[in-house]
Amino acid sequence: MSKKRIGILTSGGDCPGLNATIRGVVKACYERFGEDNVQIVGISNGYYGLIHGLCRDMQPSEFSGILTQGGTILGTKRQPFKMMTVIGDDNIDKVKNMVETYNKQKLDCLLTLGGNGTHKTSNLLADAGLNVIGLPKTIDNDLYGTDVTFGFHTAVDIATDALDRLHTTAASHSRIIVCEIMGNKAGWLTLYAGIAGGADIILLPEIPYDIDKVCDAVVRRAQKGKTFSILAVAEGVNDIEIAKLKKKQREQYHVENGNDTARIAAQIQKNTGIEARVCVPGHMLRGGSPSAYDRMLATQFGVHAAKLIADEKFGRTVAMVDGKVTSNKLEDIAGKKKLVDPNGQQVQTARDLGISFGD
């Protein structure tokens, strides 16, 4: 039996659970095929490493002790999908180089750990004839076809802790505190953390806000004797006027003006006379050790990827659907986003608690 050569890369933003997933798939492959019959090829810095041949054979000892480790032992780098088929000033044909690296390394398959952009490139490589399996990673939880992505729940825990801590300082100073939470153009992280962290107002990209209604919600709380308010604001929010613009116009607006968070705080303070402050946890949400939930999820995903390798089911990505680990065709999920349903159960739960969405 010839040694099975399995390439692994992590692409896009880092998050807790990447190393746990790598460990899960490697240990499951060793168990399934025998340690002497598997060679793991680590590809550094995501697709950049695949383009430039940054590969090395890894030893079994390198996968011990990484279950709890944050970040990624392979390193990661953003390589925008829209540039993958564009030959730039460096005159590099990226797709051709990736295929050549795959063949030069004599890989039997390639595992790609990442979010939306990563999966679009994975599908591109599958179309080019490579044996590819995706694993769904993103704190944004916006990958289509899976109920959850690894990294999301850990980020929710961290964001919730930030909101918890903001309550005491906001109450002590009778302030409004506006907390900006990551999530790109999806509001999952802000919605979950906002509910779990007791936010009074939650603003999401999927529900354009009216600043006057946001201020009204703050004033209503003040009239009830509440001396402070906590706002959980997703980084990709738009007010109702900006939301009416075309996509490119909205993007240009944010390039020129930045995110809405600081403007929201300034407008609240101006309109209500209540002091407002901004808190941006930012990349703290990506860092640190994965939660127990994400360690379990990442391990399950890794084990299922090993099964797909054994069954030679390529061109697929692992997923959790209705509580069961399964897989989807890459072509069915690549390029699609899973966004918060404004009429969904989670949003209605928040509304039933009296949480305002500024609409």
BALOBA-1460 file (C-alpha; in Angstrom, 3 decimals):
// residues 359
<rec num="1" residu="m" x="0.000" y="0.000" z="0.000"/>
<rec num="2" residu="s" x="1.548" y="3.307" z="-1.063"/>
<rec num="3" residu="k" x="1.608" y="6.136" z="1.441"/>
<rec num="4" residu="k" x="-1.429" y="8.387" z="1.198"/>
<rec num="5" residu="r" x="-0.286" y="12.009" z="0.888"/>
<rec num="6" residu="i" x="-2.777" y="14.498" z="2.318"/>
<rec num="7" residu="g" x="-2.229" y="18.237" z="1.990"/>
<rec num="8" residu="i" x="-3.727" y="20.634" z="4.542"/>
<rec num="9" residu="l" x="-4.000" y="24.430" z="4.444"/>
<rec num="10" residu="t" x="-5.803" y="27.078" z="6.513"/>
<rec num="11" residu="s" x="-6.981" y="30.139" z="4.635"/>
<rec num="12" residu="g" x="-8.598" y="33.493" z="5.416"/>
<rec num="13" residu="g" x="-8.914" y="34.844" z="8.951"/>
<rec num="14" residu="d" x="-7.711" y="32.724" z="11.838"/>
<rec num="15" residu="c" x="-10.069" y="31.533" z="14.557"/>
<rec num="16" residu="p" x="-10.178" y="29.172" z="17.540"/>
<rec num="17" residu="g" x="-10.629" y="25.567" z="16.424"/>
<rec num="18" residu="l" x="-8.355" y="25.432" z="13.382"/>
<rec num="19" residu="n" x="-5.716" y="23.391" z="15.188"/>
<rec num="20" residu="a" x="-8.373" y="21.193" z="16.806"/>
<rec num="21" residu="t" x="-9.723" y="20.407" z="13.329"/>
<rec num="22" residu="i" x="-6.259" y="19.677" z="11.940"/>
<rec num="23" residu="r" x="-5.631" y="17.364" z="14.894"/>
<rec num="24" residu="g" x="-9.010" y="15.641" z="14.425"/>
<rec num="25" residu="v" x="-8.521" y="14.838" z="10.756"/>
<rec num="26" residu="v" x="-4.887" y="13.757" z="11.177"/>
<rec num="27" residu="k" x="-5.534" y="11.488" z="14.177"/>
<rec num="28" residu="a" x="-8.541" y="9.956" z="12.387"/>
<rec num="29" residu="c" x="-6.432" y="9.348" z="9.257"/>
<rec num="30" residu="y" x="-3.675" y="7.724" z="11.308"/>
<rec num="31" residu="e" x="-6.271" y="5.516" z="12.996"/>
<rec num="32" residu="r" x="-8.056" y="4.633" z="9.756"/>
<rec num="33" residu="f" x="-5.074" y="4.044" z="7.437"/>
<rec num="34" residu="g" x="-2.231" y="3.422" z="9.889"/>
<rec num="35" residu="e" x="0.339" y="6.035" z="10.858"/>
<rec num="36" residu="d" x="2.973" y="4.535" z="8.553"/>
<rec num="37" residu="n" x="0.593" y="4.736" z="5.590"/>
<rec num="38" residu="v" x="-0.176" y="8.458" z="5.844"/>
<rec num="39" residu="q" x="1.979" y="11.477" z="5.137"/>
<rec num="40" residu="i" x="0.535" y="14.849" z="6.079"/>
<rec num="41" residu="v" x="1.832" y="17.701" z="3.931"/>
<rec num="42" residu="g" x="1.505" y="21.067" z="5.657"/>
<rec num="43" residu="i" x="0.990" y="24.045" z="3.348"/>
<rec num="44" residu="s" x="1.986" y="27.355" z="4.929"/>
<rec num="45" residu="n" x="-0.043" y="30.567" z="4.694"/>
<rec num="46" residu="g" x="-3.102" y="29.225" z="2.899"/>
<rec num="47" residu="y" x="-3.478" y="29.431" z="-0.864"/>
<rec num="48" residu="y" x="-0.458" y="31.739" z="-0.995"/>
<rec num="49" residu="g" x="1.609" y="28.754" z="0.125"/>
<rec num="50" residu="l" x="-0.043" y="26.494" z="-2.442"/>
<rec num="51" residu="i" x="0.690" y="29.055" z="-5.168"/>
<rec num="52" residu="h" x="4.328" y="29.422" z="-4.146"/>
<rec num="53" residu="g" x="5.038" y="25.822" z="-3.116"/>
<rec num="54" residu="l" x="5.460" y="26.431" z="0.628"/>
<rec num="55" residu="c" x="4.969" y="22.800" z="1.597"/>
<rec num="56" residu="r" x="6.654" y="20.376" z="3.989"/>
<rec num="57" residu="d" x="6.151" y="16.828" z="5.199"/>
<rec num="58" residu="m" x="4.991" y="16.925" z="8.818"/>
<rec num="59" residu="q" x="5.725" y="14.547" z="11.680"/>
<rec num="60" residu="p" x="3.056" y="12.907" z="13.889"/>
<rec num="61" residu="s" x="4.496" y="14.663" z="16.959"/>
<rec num="62" residu="e" x="3.513" y="18.042" z="15.491"/>
<rec num="63" residu="f" x="-0.169" y="17.240" z="15.984"/>
<rec num="64" residu="s" x="0.099" y="16.520" z="19.707"/>
<rec num="65" residu="g" x="-0.927" y="19.192" z="22.221"/>
<rec num="66" residu="i" x="-2.703" y="21.422" z="19.709"/>
<rec num="67" residu="l" x="-6.330" y="20.668" z="20.648"/>
<rec num="68" residu="t" x="-6.490" y="23.720" z="22.929"/>
<rec num="69" residu="q" x="-4.169" y="25.957" z="20.929"/>
<rec num="70" residu="g" x="-5.648" y="29.009" z="19.216"/>
<rec num="71" residu="g" x="-4.639" y="30.291" z="15.785"/>
<rec num="72" residu="t" x="-3.172" y="27.873" z="13.254"/>
<rec num="73" residu="i" x="0.120" y="25.982" z="13.293"/>
<rec num="74" residu="l" x="0.188" y="26.249" z="9.491"/>
<rec num="75" residu="g" x="-0.189" y="30.012" z="9.307"/>
<rec num="76" residu="t" x="-2.784" y="31.765" z="7.179"/>
<rec num="77" residu="k" x="-2.990" y="34.543" z="4.652"/>
<rec num="78" residu="r" x="-5.869" y="36.160" z="2.797"/>
<rec num="79" residu="q" x="-5.847" y="35.488" z="-0.949"/>
<rec num="80" residu="p" x="-8.994" y="37.135" z="-2.398"/>
<rec num="81" residu="f" x="-10.991" y="34.812" z="-4.642"/>
<rec num="82" residu="k" x="-11.735" y="37.553" z="-7.163"/>
<rec num="83" residu="m" x="-7.990" y="37.765" z="-7.878"/>
<rec num="84" residu="m" x="-7.429" y="34.014" z="-8.239"/>
<rec num="85" residu="t" x="-7.946" y="33.944" z="-12.002"/>
<rec num="86" residu="v" x="-6.301" y="37.342" z="-12.572"/>
<rec num="87" residu="i" x="-2.655" y="37.413" z="-13.628"/>
<rec num="88" residu="g" x="-1.139" y="40.479" z="-11.992"/>
<rec num="89" residu="d" x="2.115" y="42.391" z="-12.269"/>
<rec num="90" residu="d" x="4.021" y="39.362" z="-10.925"/>
<rec num="91" residu="n" x="2.916" y="37.430" z="-14.042"/>
<rec num="92" residu="i" x="1.882" y="34.439" z="-11.900"/>
<rec num="93" residu="d" x="-0.932" y="32.177" z="-13.063"/>
<rec num="94" residu="k" x="-2.241" y="31.312" z="-9.603"/>
<rec num="95" residu="v" x="-4.528" y="28.430" z="-10.563"/>
<rec num="96" residu="k" x="-1.843" y="26.837" z="-12.738"/>
<rec num="97" residu="n" x="0.695" y="27.151" z="-9.910"/>
<rec num="98" residu="m" x="-1.663" y="25.590" z="-7.367"/>
<rec num="99" residu="v" x="-2.337" y="22.632" z="-9.638"/>
<rec num="100" residu="e" x="1.408" y="22.229" z="-10.255"/>
<rec num="101" residu="t" x="2.169" y="22.330" z="-6.519"/>
<rec num="102" residu="y" x="-0.523" y="19.705" z="-5.870"/>
<rec num="103" residu="n" x="0.982" y="17.432" z="-8.537"/>
<rec num="104" residu="k" x="4.582" y="18.096" z="-7.549"/>
<rec num="105" residu="q" x="3.769" y="17.110" z="-3.961"/>
<rec num="106" residu="k" x="2.024" y="13.986" z="-5.311"/>
<rec num="107" residu="l" x="-1.027" y="14.708" z="-3.156"/>
<rec num="108" residu="d" x="-3.915" y="12.279" z="-3.050"/>
<rec num="109" residu="c" x="-6.187" y="15.029" z="-1.736"/>
<rec num="110" residu="l" x="-6.176" y="18.569" z="-0.378"/>
<rec num="111" residu="l" x="-8.012" y="19.707" z="2.750"/>
<rec num="112" residu="t" x="-8.928" y="23.400" z="2.890"/>
<rec num="113" residu="l" x="-10.016" y="24.948" z="6.189"/>
<rec num="114" residu="g" x="-11.770" y="28.266" z="5.717"/>
<rec num="115" residu="g" x="-14.869" y="30.353" z="5.081"/>
<rec num="116" residu="n" x="-16.657" y="31.693" z="2.019"/>
<rec num="117" residu="g" x="-13.660" y="32.814" z="-0.027"/>
<rec num="118" residu="t" x="-11.755" y="29.655" z="0.825"/>
<rec num="119" residu="h" x="-14.627" y="27.467" z="-0.351"/>
<rec num="120" residu="k" x="-14.996" y="29.364" z="-3.620"/>
<rec num="121" residu="t" x="-11.330" y="28.711" z="-4.367"/>
<rec num="122" residu="s" x="-11.743" y="25.083" z="-3.246"/>
<rec num="123" residu="n" x="-14.506" y="24.679" z="-5.801"/>
<rec num="124" residu="l" x="-12.288" y="26.300" z="-8.437"/>
<rec num="125" residu="l" x="-9.564" y="23.733" z="-7.716"/>
<rec num="126" residu="a" x="-12.086" y="20.889" z="-7.746"/>
<rec num="127" residu="d" x="-13.200" y="22.067" z="-11.189"/>
<rec num="128" residu="a" x="-9.533" y="21.989" z="-12.213"/>
<rec num="129" residu="g" x="-9.464" y="18.276" z="-11.403"/>
<rec num="130" residu="l" x="-7.976" y="18.227" z="-7.884"/>
<rec num="131" residu="n" x="-9.315" y="16.056" z="-5.060"/>
<rec num="132" residu="v" x="-10.490" y="18.699" z="-2.582"/>
<rec num="133" residu="i" x="-12.392" y="18.535" z="0.710"/>
<rec num="134" residu="g" x="-13.448" y="21.702" z="2.556"/>
<rec num="135" residu="l" x="-13.915" y="22.243" z="6.284"/>
<rec num="136" residu="p" x="-16.178" y="25.137" z="7.395"/>
<rec num="137" residu="k" x="-14.341" y="27.695" z="9.493"/>
<rec num="138" residu="t" x="-15.467" y="31.230" z="10.328"/>
<rec num="139" residu="i" x="-16.462" y="33.205" z="13.409"/>
<rec num="140" residu="d" x="-19.090" y="34.864" z="11.157"/>
<rec num="141" residu="n" x="-21.124" y="31.616" z="10.880"/>
<rec num="142" residu="d" x="-22.216" y="32.749" z="7.406"/>
<rec num="143" residu="l" x="-21.206" y="29.690" z="5.378"/>
<rec num="144" residu="y" x="-24.170" y="28.329" z="3.445"/>
<rec num="145" residu="g" x="-25.256" y="24.716" z="3.939"/>
<rec num="146" residu="t" x="-24.089" y="24.184" z="7.518"/>
<rec num="147" residu="d" x="-25.927" y="24.999" z="10.738"/>
<rec num="148" residu="v" x="-22.700" y="26.089" z="12.377"/>
<rec num="149" residu="t" x="-19.025" y="26.690" z="11.613"/>
<rec num="150" residu="f" x="-16.191" y="26.003" z="14.026"/>
<rec num="151" residu="g" x="-14.882" y="29.158" z="15.693"/>
<rec num="152" residu="f" x="-18.323" y="30.753" z="15.925"/>
<rec num="153" residu="h" x="-19.291" y="29.583" z="19.397"/>
<rec num="154" residu="t" x="-15.945" y="30.564" z="20.903"/>
<rec num="155" residu="a" x="-16.297" y="34.035" z="19.401"/>
<rec num="156" residu="v" x="-19.837" y="34.255" z="20.810"/>
<rec num="157" residu="d" x="-18.455" y="33.411" z="24.258"/>
<rec num="158" residu="i" x="-15.791" y="36.122" z="23.997"/>
<rec num="159" residu="a" x="-18.207" y="38.767" z="22.674"/>
<rec num="160" residu="t" x="-20.715" y="37.876" z="25.381"/>
<rec num="161" residu="d" x="-18.038" y="38.266" z="28.038"/>
<rec num="162" residu="a" x="-17.196" y="41.711" z="26.635"/>
<rec num="163" residu="l" x="-20.854" y="42.771" z="26.834"/>
<rec num="164" residu="d" x="-21.095" y="41.376" z="30.373"/>
<rec num="165" residu="r" x="-18.152" y="43.521" z="31.452"/>
<rec num="166" residu="l" x="-19.532" y="46.624" z="29.759"/>
<rec num="167" residu="h" x="-22.700" y="46.476" z="31.862"/>
<rec num="168" residu="t" x="-20.936" y="47.349" z="35.117"/>
<rec num="169" residu="t" x="-18.937" y="50.264" z="33.758"/>
<rec num="170" residu="a" x="-21.942" y="51.608" z="31.825"/>
<rec num="171" residu="a" x="-24.101" y="51.413" z="34.961"/>
<rec num="172" residu="s" x="-21.431" y="53.038" z="37.128"/>
<rec num="173" residu="h" x="-21.128" y="56.054" z="34.830"/>
<rec num="174" residu="s" x="-24.734" y="56.189" z="33.546"/>
<rec num="175" residu="r" x="-23.478" y="55.897" z="29.983"/>
<rec num="176" residu="i" x="-24.491" y="54.449" z="26.677"/>
<rec num="177" residu="i" x="-21.877" y="51.981" z="25.461"/>
<rec num="178" residu="v" x="-21.850" y="50.925" z="21.825"/>
<rec num="179" residu="c" x="-19.952" y="47.679" z="21.284"/>
<rec num="180" residu="e" x="-18.904" y="46.877" z="17.711"/>
<rec num="181" residu="i" x="-18.794" y="43.151" z="17.023"/>
<rec num="182" residu="m" x="-17.196" y="41.388" z="14.051"/>
<rec num="183" residu="g" x="-19.159" y="39.381" z="11.501"/>
<rec num="184" residu="n" x="-18.465" y="41.005" z="8.136"/>
<rec num="185" residu="k" x="-21.863" y="41.346" z="6.418"/>
<rec num="186" residu="a" x="-23.647" y="38.767" z="8.590"/>
<rec num="187" residu="g" x="-25.172" y="39.447" z="12.002"/>
<rec num="188" residu="w" x="-25.025" y="35.993" z="13.602"/>
<rec num="189" residu="l" x="-22.247" y="36.792" z="16.060"/>
<rec num="190" residu="t" x="-23.809" y="40.087" z="17.141"/>
<rec num="191" residu="l" x="-27.284" y="38.537" z="17.447"/>
<rec num="192" residu="y" x="-26.192" y="35.600" z="19.595"/>
<rec num="193" residu="a" x="-23.833" y="37.643" z="21.774"/>
<rec num="194" residu="g" x="-26.357" y="40.461" z="22.049"/>
<rec num="195" residu="i" x="-29.050" y="38.160" z="23.402"/>
<rec num="196" residu="a" x="-26.667" y="36.192" z="25.637"/>
<rec num="197" residu="g" x="-24.978" y="39.383" z="26.872"/>
<rec num="198" residu="g" x="-28.176" y="41.222" z="27.703"/>
<rec num="199" residu="a" x="-27.835" y="44.005" z="25.130"/>
<rec num="200" residu="d" x="-30.701" y="46.501" z="25.061"/>
<rec num="201" residu="i" x="-30.348" y="47.289" z="21.361"/>
<rec num="202" residu="i" x="-28.960" y="45.007" z="18.640"/>
<rec num="203" residu="l" x="-28.133" y="46.382" z="15.193"/>
<rec num="204" residu="l" x="-27.566" y="43.913" z="12.347"/>
<rec num="205" residu="p" x="-26.587" y="44.211" z="8.658"/>
<rec num="206" residu="e" x="-29.744" y="42.294" z="7.735"/>
<rec num="207" residu="i" x="-32.030" y="44.862" z="9.447"/>
<rec num="208" residu="p" x="-31.258" y="48.471" z="8.380"/>
<rec num="209" residu="y" x="-31.636" y="50.835" z="11.332"/>
<rec num="210" residu="d" x="-33.266" y="54.234" z="11.782"/>
<rec num="211" residu="i" x="-31.115" y="56.318" z="14.130"/>
<rec num="212" residu="d" x="-34.191" y="58.141" z="15.436"/>
<rec num="213" residu="k" x="-35.724" y="54.827" z="16.500"/>
<rec num="214" residu="v" x="-32.440" y="53.817" z="18.127"/>
<rec num="215" residu="c" x="-32.450" y="57.069" z="20.098"/>
<rec num="216" residu="d" x="-36.119" y="56.561" z="20.997"/>
<rec num="217" residu="a" x="-35.255" y="53.159" z="22.473"/>
<rec num="218" residu="v" x="-32.523" y="54.742" z="24.588"/>
<rec num="219" residu="v" x="-34.862" y="57.511" z="25.788"/>
<rec num="220" residu="r" x="-37.595" y="55.013" z="26.676"/>
<rec num="221" residu="r" x="-35.144" y="53.141" z="28.886"/>
<rec num="222" residu="a" x="-34.074" y="56.387" z="30.549"/>
<rec num="223" residu="q" x="-37.705" y="57.313" z="31.226"/>
<rec num="224" residu="k" x="-38.143" y="53.961" z="32.980"/>
<rec num="225" residu="g" x="-35.269" y="54.818" z="35.306"/>
<rec num="226" residu="k" x="-32.621" y="52.818" z="33.426"/>
<rec num="227" residu="t" x="-29.477" y="54.909" z="33.707"/>
<rec num="228" residu="f" x="-27.523" y="53.137" z="30.965"/>
<rec num="229" residu="s" x="-27.951" y="51.191" z="27.713"/>
<rec num="230" residu="i" x="-25.801" y="48.628" z="25.931"/>
<rec num="231" residu="l" x="-25.815" y="48.453" z="22.132"/>
<rec num="232" residu="a" x="-24.413" y="45.428" z="20.290"/>
<rec num="233" residu="v" x="-23.615" y="46.668" z="16.788"/>
<rec num="234" residu="a" x="-22.440" y="44.446" z="13.928"/>
<rec num="235" residu="e" x="-19.540" y="45.929" z="11.982"/>
<rec num="236" residu="g" x="-21.458" y="45.715" z="8.681"/>
<rec num="237" residu="v" x="-24.598" y="47.662" z="9.672"/>
<rec num="238" residu="n" x="-26.248" y="50.272" z="7.446"/>
<rec num="239" residu="d" x="-28.854" y="52.874" z="8.261"/>
<rec num="240" residu="i" x="-32.041" y="52.853" z="6.209"/>
<rec num="241" residu="e" x="-30.769" y="55.482" z="3.739"/>
<rec num="242" residu="i" x="-27.404" y="53.810" z="3.059"/>
<rec num="243" residu="a" x="-29.179" y="50.442" z="2.730"/>
<rec num="244" residu="k" x="-31.100" y="51.812" z="-0.252"/>
<rec num="245" residu="l" x="-27.881" y="52.340" z="-2.219"/>
<rec num="246" residu="k" x="-26.533" y="49.810" z="-4.669"/>
<rec num="247" residu="k" x="-23.903" y="47.385" z="-3.368"/>
<rec num="248" residu="k" x="-20.911" y="49.191" z="-4.888"/>
<rec num="249" residu="q" x="-22.175" y="52.541" z="-3.629"/>
<rec num="250" residu="r" x="-22.546" y="51.153" z="-0.105"/>
<rec num="251" residu="e" x="-19.053" y="49.687" z="-0.233"/>
<rec num="252" residu="q" x="-17.628" y="52.999" z="-1.436"/>
<rec num="253" residu="y" x="-19.477" y="54.821" z="1.333"/>
<rec num="254" residu="h" x="-17.870" y="52.616" z="3.980"/>
<rec num="255" residu="v" x="-14.428" y="52.932" z="2.375"/>
<rec num="256" residu="e" x="-14.742" y="56.705" z="2.682"/>
<rec num="257" residu="n" x="-16.520" y="56.855" z="6.062"/>
<rec num="258" residu="g" x="-15.657" y="53.633" z="7.887"/>
<rec num="259" residu="n" x="-18.105" y="51.573" z="9.934"/>
<rec num="260" residu="d" x="-21.200" y="53.181" z="11.446"/>
<rec num="261" residu="t" x="-20.370" y="52.469" z="15.098"/>
<rec num="262" residu="a" x="-18.695" y="55.775" z="16.031"/>
<rec num="263" residu="r" x="-21.363" y="57.759" z="14.172"/>
<rec num="264" residu="i" x="-24.115" y="55.871" z="15.998"/>
<rec num="265" residu="a" x="-22.574" y="56.736" z="19.374"/>
<rec num="266" residu="a" x="-22.103" y="60.392" z="18.401"/>
<rec num="267" residu="q" x="-25.677" y="60.694" z="17.134"/>
<rec num="268" residu="i" x="-27.106" y="59.095" z="20.278"/>
<rec num="269" residu="q" x="-25.170" y="61.478" z="22.499"/>
<rec num="270" residu="k" x="-26.207" y="64.489" z="20.414"/>
<rec num="271" residu="n" x="-29.881" y="63.508" z="20.207"/>
<rec num="272" residu="t" x="-30.395" y="62.289" z="23.790"/>
<rec num="273" residu="g" x="-27.843" y="64.240" z="25.790"/>
<rec num="274" residu="i" x="-26.631" y="60.990" z="27.376"/>
<rec num="275" residu="e" x="-22.888" y="60.353" z="27.289"/>
<rec num="276" residu="a" x="-21.951" y="57.585" z="24.854"/>
<rec num="277" residu="r" x="-18.776" y="55.571" z="24.421"/>
<rec num="278" residu="v" x="-17.544" y="53.025" z="21.846"/>
<rec num="279" residu="c" x="-15.872" y="49.683" z="22.534"/>
<rec num="280" residu="v" x="-14.369" y="47.555" z="19.753"/>
<rec num="281" residu="p" x="-13.172" y="44.100" z="20.920"/>
<rec num="282" residu="g" x="-12.030" y="43.476" z="17.333"/>
<rec num="283" residu="h" x="-9.547" y="40.673" z="16.828"/>
<rec num="284" residu="m" x="-9.860" y="39.549" z="20.444"/>
<rec num="285" residu="l" x="-12.859" y="37.591" z="19.120"/>
<rec num="286" residu="r" x="-10.531" y="35.538" z="16.906"/>
<rec num="287" residu="g" x="-7.932" y="34.781" z="19.545"/>
<rec num="288" residu="g" x="-7.306" y="32.305" z="22.309"/>
<rec num="289" residu="s" x="-8.243" y="28.724" z="23.017"/>
<rec num="290" residu="p" x="-11.396" y="27.208" z="21.459"/>
<rec num="291" residu="s" x="-14.366" y="26.517" z="23.722"/>
<rec num="292" residu="a" x="-15.302" y="22.964" z="24.636"/>
<rec num="293" residu="y" x="-18.139" y="23.177" z="22.092"/>
<rec num="294" residu="d" x="-15.775" y="24.169" z="19.284"/>
<rec num="295" residu="r" x="-13.223" y="21.518" z="20.247"/>
<rec num="296" residu="m" x="-15.949" y="18.890" z="19.964"/>
<rec num="297" residu="l" x="-17.308" y="20.321" z="16.706"/>
<rec num="298" residu="a" x="-13.863" y="20.688" z="15.145"/>
<rec num="299" residu="t" x="-12.970" y="17.117" z="16.095"/>
<rec num="300" residu="q" x="-16.213" y="15.779" z="14.622"/>
<rec num="301" residu="f" x="-15.621" y="17.705" z="11.399"/>
<rec num="302" residu="g" x="-12.043" y="16.439" z="11.174"/>
<rec num="303" residu="v" x="-13.097" y="12.823" z="11.708"/>
<rec num="304" residu="h" x="-15.758" y="13.132" z="9.012"/>
<rec num="305" residu="a" x="-13.198" y="14.584" z="6.587"/>
<rec num="306" residu="a" x="-11.047" y="11.485" z="7.157"/>
<rec num="307" residu="k" x="-14.065" y="9.341" z="6.287"/>
<rec num="308" residu="l" x="-14.589" y="11.297" z="3.054"/>
<rec num="309" residu="i" x="-10.936" y="10.674" z="2.170"/>
<rec num="310" residu="a" x="-11.337" y="6.951" z="2.819"/>
<rec num="311" residu="d" x="-14.513" y="6.844" z="0.722"/>
<rec num="312" residu="e" x="-12.837" y="8.952" z="-1.985"/>
<rec num="313" residu="k" x="-15.692" y="11.443" z="-1.896"/>
<rec num="314" residu="f" x="-14.047" y="14.618" z="-3.103"/>
<rec num="315" residu="g" x="-15.369" y="17.980" z="-4.227"/>
<rec num="316" residu="r" x="-17.287" y="18.213" z="-0.957"/>
<rec num="317" residu="t" x="-17.263" y="20.221" z="2.261"/>
<rec num="318" residu="v" x="-18.099" y="18.969" z="5.748"/>
<rec num="319" residu="a" x="-21.245" y="20.368" z="7.383"/>
<rec num="320" residu="m" x="-23.539" y="20.101" z="10.392"/>
<rec num="321" residu="v" x="-27.164" y="19.766" z="9.302"/>
<rec num="322" residu="d" x="-29.978" y="19.229" z="11.818"/>
<rec num="323" residu="g" x="-27.500" y="18.093" z="14.443"/>
<rec num="324" residu="k" x="-25.754" y="15.530" z="12.240"/>
<rec num="325" residu="v" x="-22.312" y="15.767" z="10.632"/>
<rec num="326" residu="t" x="-22.551" y="15.303" z="6.884"/>
<rec num="327" residu="s" x="-21.166" y="16.952" z="3.734"/>
<rec num="328" residu="n" x="-22.300" y="19.133" z="0.830"/>
<rec num="329" residu="k" x="-21.056" y="19.419" z="-2.736"/>
<rec num="330" residu="l" x="-18.648" y="22.348" z="-3.036"/>
<rec num="331" residu="e" x="-20.456" y="23.522" z="-6.137"/>
<rec num="332" residu="d" x="-23.713" y="23.767" z="-4.175"/>
<rec num="333" residu="i" x="-22.373" y="26.043" z="-1.430"/>
<rec num="334" residu="a" x="-19.512" y="28.034" z="-3.001"/>
<rec num="335" residu="g" x="-20.355" y="31.715" z="-3.325"/>
<rec num="336" residu="k" x="-23.507" y="31.530" z="-1.184"/>
<rec num="337" residu="k" x="-23.891" y="33.256" z="2.182"/>
<rec num="338" residu="k" x="-26.084" y="32.306" z="5.108"/>
<rec num="339" residu="l" x="-27.522" y="35.486" z="6.593"/>
<rec num="340" residu="v" x="-29.758" y="36.186" z="9.575"/>
<rec num="341" residu="d" x="-33.451" y="35.951" z="8.753"/>
<rec num="342" residu="p" x="-35.050" y="39.213" z="9.994"/>
<rec num="343" residu="n" x="-38.216" y="37.201" z="10.681"/>
<rec num="344" residu="g" x="-36.395" y="34.210" z="12.142"/>
<rec num="345" residu="q" x="-36.830" y="32.672" z="15.575"/>
<rec num="346" residu="q" x="-33.706" y="34.199" z="17.117"/>
<rec num="347" residu="v" x="-34.692" y="37.723" z="16.091"/>
<rec num="348" residu="q" x="-38.235" y="37.164" z="17.345"/>
<rec num="349" residu="t" x="-36.852" y="35.882" z="20.651"/>
<rec num="350" residu="a" x="-34.977" y="39.161" z="21.069"/>
<rec num="351" residu="r" x="-38.006" y="41.246" z="20.119"/>
<rec num="352" residu="d" x="-40.132" y="39.354" z="22.644"/>
<rec num="353" residu="l" x="-37.619" y="40.428" z="25.307"/>
<rec num="354" residu="g" x="-38.079" y="44.067" z="24.331"/>
<rec num="355" residu="i" x="-34.731" y="44.332" z="22.520"/>
<rec num="356" residu="s" x="-34.807" y="46.991" z="19.804"/>
<rec num="357" residu="f" x="-33.344" y="46.448" z="16.340"/>
<rec num="358" residu="g" x="-33.649" y="50.127" z="15.458"/>
<rec num="359" residu="d" x="-36.372" y="49.476" z="12.906"/>
